[in-house]
Amino acid sequence: MHRTLVCTPTYNEALNVQPLIDAILSAAPQVEVLVIDDASPDGTGGIVQSRMLKDARINLMQRPGKLGLGTAYLAGFAFGLQLITIDADLSHPPDRIPALIAAADGGADLSIGSRYVPGGAIQGWGPGRRLLSGTANAVARSVLGLRTHDCTGGFRCYSRGVLEFLAGRPLRSSGYSALVELLARCERRGFSIEEVPITFVDRRHGQSKISRQEVLRAVATVVRLAGRRE
């Protein structure tokens, strides 16, 4: 059995972070949890600190400001363990963590909780959000030649070998577009990837961090990656 670290970046997730931690540890008691909090003004970090006093499996990394999703992932990579990344807004189902781990134990270098394979689904999104996500994935697959169906999903399990490879080069993307860059690197390197179907549920509390600026960054990332094939 590999030691597994479940990493969740947070910013203003005070209403979600404790239920998320409880759900993760209920679904997979053997894992450790790392919350990387970017100085959330709503007290997210303090909630995690209080929870840490009751459970040694919980860890907190507090950063001085909002540094972005990409750098948060790299901070998790530095631990050198089999790593699962999960959104803090309860949109990713923690009860599918064992399935991601099973795929990794079965030989997948990277397993992805996927909305876009048979058995996968999305709940709570309107037509506009579905169109945006579907288009983003179709463009990434077409322009970059990716085989993965869910290119923008952040519910992933990275093996130690993948982490060592990814940590060896700086990540140029800082926001959600980092997910596409990380996936492109893995596919181009030839790592084995398995998609595990999940039901993605829209957040109930707080606001989405995806802005128009994030969408523009994602487009720029795809254009940049299209010009580089290594």
C-alpha positions as CSV (number, residue, x, y, z in Angstrom):
1,M,0.0,0.0,0.0
2,H,1.2,3.5,-0.9
3,R,0.9,6.3,1.5
4,T,-1.6,8.6,0.0
5,L,-2.0,12.4,0.6
6,V,-5.3,14.1,-0.4
7,C,-4.6,17.7,-1.2
8,T,-7.2,20.4,-1.4
9,P,-6.4,24.1,-2.1
10,T,-8.7,26.5,-0.4
11,Y,-9.7,30.1,-0.5
12,N,-12.9,31.2,1.4
13,E,-14.2,27.7,1.9
14,A,-15.2,28.0,5.6
15,L,-18.6,26.3,5.1
16,N,-17.2,23.5,3.0
17,V,-13.8,22.5,4.4
18,Q,-14.8,20.6,7.6
19,P,-17.6,18.5,5.8
20,L,-15.0,17.8,3.1
21,I,-12.4,16.6,5.5
22,D,-14.9,14.4,7.3
23,A,-16.1,12.9,4.1
24,I,-12.6,12.2,2.8
25,L,-11.6,10.4,6.0
26,S,-14.8,8.5,6.2
27,A,-14.4,7.2,2.6
28,A,-10.6,6.5,2.9
29,P,-9.5,6.3,6.6
30,Q,-5.9,5.4,5.6
31,V,-5.1,8.6,3.8
32,E,-3.7,11.9,5.1
33,V,-5.3,15.3,4.2
34,L,-3.4,18.4,3.3
35,V,-5.3,21.7,3.2
36,I,-3.3,24.5,1.4
37,D,-5.0,27.7,2.3
38,D,-4.2,31.0,0.6
39,A,-4.9,33.3,3.6
40,S,-8.7,33.0,3.4
41,P,-10.3,36.0,5.0
42,D,-13.3,33.9,6.1
43,G,-11.3,31.8,8.6
44,T,-10.9,28.6,6.6
45,G,-7.4,28.1,8.0
46,G,-8.5,28.5,11.6
47,I,-11.2,25.8,11.1
48,V,-8.6,23.4,9.8
49,Q,-6.2,24.2,12.7
50,S,-9.0,23.3,15.2
51,R,-9.7,20.1,13.3
52,M,-6.0,19.2,13.3
53,L,-6.0,19.1,17.1
54,K,-8.4,16.2,17.0
55,D,-6.8,14.2,14.1
56,A,-3.2,13.6,13.3
57,R,-4.1,12.7,9.7
58,I,-4.9,16.4,8.9
59,N,-2.3,18.9,7.9
60,L,-2.4,22.6,7.0
61,M,-0.2,24.7,4.8
62,Q,-0.9,28.4,5.2
63,R,0.3,30.7,2.5
64,P,0.5,34.5,2.7
65,G,-2.0,35.3,-0.1
66,K,-3.9,34.0,-3.1
67,L,-1.1,32.4,-5.1
68,G,-3.1,30.2,-7.4
69,L,-4.2,26.6,-8.0
70,G,-1.1,25.6,-9.9
71,T,1.4,26.6,-7.2
72,A,-0.8,24.9,-4.6
73,Y,-0.6,21.6,-6.6
74,L,3.2,22.0,-6.8
75,A,3.4,22.5,-3.1
76,G,1.5,19.2,-2.7
77,F,3.8,17.5,-5.2
78,A,6.8,18.3,-3.0
79,F,5.6,15.8,-0.3
80,G,6.6,13.0,-2.6
81,L,3.6,10.8,-1.8
82,Q,0.9,9.3,-4.0
83,L,-1.2,12.4,-4.2
84,I,-4.9,13.0,-4.8
85,T,-6.1,16.5,-5.6
86,I,-9.7,17.4,-4.8
87,D,-11.7,20.6,-5.0
88,A,-12.7,22.1,-1.6
89,D,-16.3,23.0,-2.7
90,L,-17.7,19.4,-2.3
91,S,-18.2,19.2,-6.1
92,H,-15.9,16.1,-6.2
93,P,-17.4,13.0,-4.5
94,P,-15.0,11.9,-1.7
95,D,-16.5,8.4,-1.8
96,R,-14.8,7.9,-5.2
97,I,-11.4,8.3,-3.6
98,P,-11.0,4.5,-3.1
99,A,-11.8,4.0,-6.9
100,L,-9.0,6.5,-7.8
101,I,-6.6,4.7,-5.5
102,A,-7.6,1.3,-6.9
103,A,-6.9,2.5,-10.4
104,A,-3.5,3.7,-9.4
105,D,-2.8,0.4,-7.5
106,G,-3.9,-1.4,-10.7
107,G,-1.1,0.3,-12.7
108,A,-2.4,3.7,-13.8
109,D,0.2,6.4,-13.4
110,L,-2.6,9.0,-13.3
111,S,-6.2,8.3,-12.5
112,I,-8.8,11.0,-13.1
113,G,-12.3,11.4,-11.7
114,S,-14.1,12.0,-15.0
115,R,-17.4,13.6,-15.8
116,Y,-17.2,12.7,-19.5
117,V,-16.8,8.9,-19.6
118,P,-19.7,6.4,-19.4
119,G,-21.1,6.5,-15.9
120,G,-19.9,10.1,-15.3
121,A,-22.4,12.9,-14.8
122,I,-22.9,16.5,-13.8
123,Q,-25.6,17.8,-11.5
124,G,-26.6,21.4,-10.8
125,W,-25.2,23.1,-13.9
126,G,-27.2,25.1,-16.3
127,P,-26.8,24.9,-20.1
128,G,-24.3,27.8,-20.2
129,R,-21.9,26.2,-17.7
130,R,-22.2,22.8,-19.4
131,L,-21.5,24.4,-22.8
132,L,-18.4,26.2,-21.5
133,S,-17.0,23.0,-19.9
134,G,-17.8,20.8,-22.8
135,T,-16.2,23.3,-25.3
136,A,-13.1,23.7,-23.2
137,N,-12.5,19.9,-23.1
138,A,-13.3,19.5,-26.8
139,V,-10.8,22.3,-27.7
140,A,-8.1,20.9,-25.4
141,R,-8.5,17.4,-26.9
142,S,-8.5,18.7,-30.5
143,V,-5.8,21.3,-30.4
144,L,-3.4,19.4,-28.1
145,G,-4.2,15.9,-29.3
146,L,-5.1,14.7,-25.8
147,R,-6.8,11.3,-25.4
148,T,-8.3,12.0,-22.0
149,H,-12.0,13.0,-22.0
150,D,-12.0,15.1,-18.9
151,C,-9.1,17.4,-19.4
152,T,-10.1,20.1,-17.0
153,G,-11.2,18.0,-14.0
154,G,-9.1,18.5,-10.8
155,F,-10.1,15.2,-9.1
156,R,-6.9,13.2,-9.8
157,C,-4.6,10.7,-8.3
158,Y,-0.9,11.1,-9.2
159,S,1.6,8.3,-8.7
160,R,5.0,9.1,-7.1
161,G,6.7,8.6,-10.5
162,V,4.4,11.2,-12.1
163,L,5.0,13.6,-9.3
164,E,8.8,13.3,-9.6
165,F,8.5,14.0,-13.3
166,L,6.1,17.0,-12.9
167,A,8.1,18.5,-10.0
168,G,11.2,18.6,-12.2
169,R,10.0,21.5,-14.4
170,P,8.4,24.8,-13.4
171,L,4.6,25.0,-14.0
172,R,3.9,28.1,-16.1
173,S,0.1,28.1,-15.5
174,S,-1.1,29.4,-12.2
175,G,-4.9,28.9,-12.2
176,Y,-7.3,26.3,-13.4
177,S,-5.4,26.1,-16.8
178,A,-2.7,24.3,-14.8
179,L,-4.9,21.2,-15.0
180,V,-4.6,21.1,-18.8
181,E,-0.8,21.8,-18.6
182,L,-0.3,19.0,-16.1
183,L,-2.3,16.5,-18.2
184,A,-0.6,17.5,-21.4
185,R,2.8,16.8,-19.8
186,C,1.6,13.4,-18.6
187,E,0.2,12.3,-21.9
188,R,3.2,13.5,-23.9
189,R,5.5,11.6,-21.5
190,G,3.6,8.4,-22.1
191,F,2.2,7.9,-18.6
192,S,-0.8,5.5,-18.4
193,I,-4.0,7.3,-17.6
194,E,-7.3,5.8,-16.4
195,E,-10.6,7.8,-16.1
196,V,-12.9,6.8,-13.3
197,P,-16.5,7.9,-13.7
198,I,-17.8,10.4,-11.1
199,T,-20.9,12.5,-10.6
200,F,-19.8,16.1,-10.3
201,V,-22.2,18.2,-8.2
202,D,-22.2,22.0,-8.3
203,R,-21.1,23.8,-5.1
204,R,-23.8,24.6,-2.5
205,H,-21.9,27.2,-0.5
206,G,-19.6,30.0,-1.6
207,Q,-18.7,31.3,-5.0
208,S,-17.0,29.7,-8.0
209,K,-13.4,30.8,-8.5
210,I,-13.7,30.5,-12.3
211,S,-13.8,34.0,-13.7
212,R,-13.6,35.5,-17.2
213,Q,-9.9,36.1,-16.6
214,E,-9.4,32.4,-15.8
215,V,-11.1,31.4,-19.0
216,L,-8.8,33.7,-21.0
217,R,-5.8,32.2,-19.2
218,A,-6.9,28.8,-20.1
219,V,-7.2,29.8,-23.8
220,A,-3.7,31.2,-23.6
221,T,-2.4,28.0,-22.0
222,V,-3.8,25.8,-24.8
223,V,-2.3,28.1,-27.5
224,R,1.1,28.0,-25.7
225,L,1.0,24.2,-25.3
226,A,0.0,23.7,-28.9
227,G,3.3,25.2,-30.0
228,R,5.3,22.9,-27.7
229,R,5.2,19.1,-28.1
230,E,7.7,17.9,-25.6
